Amino acid sequence: MRLLILSDLHANLHALEAVVADSNGEFDQIVCLGDVVGYGADPNEVTGWVRERVSAIVRGNHDRACTGDPVISGFSANAQTAALWTLRHLKPGAFDYLRALPTGPLEVTGVFLSHGSPRDEDEYIVTKHDAARLYRDLPGEVTFFGHTHIQIGFGMRKGKVWLLPPPDLTDLEMIYQLEPESFYMLNPGSVGQPRDADPRAAYAIYDCATRSVTFRRTPYDVAAAQKKILGAKLPVFLAKRLSSGR
């Protein structure tokens, strides 16, 4: 079983379509770590795609905010503006789907899906220290998480934590063979709004049989996504940041 792992799509249809094309059907099942909407200008189109094709998904904080959850009170001004815009534009079917998304962690074929950390869906995991603090809270050997928009992995054994970096700017993918008797937290990065200084859309493929994970990046039509955001009169900053991946 090969899983296509998506996270933080953020209503960026252009990035999503590029990821699907780049993955070239090299998977058996699609799973999502949340934040289907927010920031981008195609919430109904992206939600519709997810509803039709994703077999397992957990909710993200923007999915909650865009359907009326008070989590929006902690958002930045730009994020609040985008969430309220999305709330006004979501069609009833998309709204109901997003509002009903389950909380992680969620088990799928022996791995676990979470938006933030397994103990708190809103917790950011960025450093080795962040990951080490969760060692005793991990639900299983392999946990996929999102939320940070940073493609990275953390391997852990008692007393040891190591990094699984993403491909650099000149590469398209980085493949890792997971070690036995170890625990992993793996972030596929953001499809729709990367923040790791690489503007290419990010995703991962996990092979359950071989226990290998592939971090991938693919270019997409950033200018077209920016034009959509500006045309919707969403904050200019949300369009500009797509070019820098920050």
Summary of the structure (lengths in Angstrom):
residues: 246
radius of gyration: 16.7
end to end distance: 33.1
largest distance: 51.1
contacts: 898
relative contact order: 0.19
helix: 33%
strand: 22%
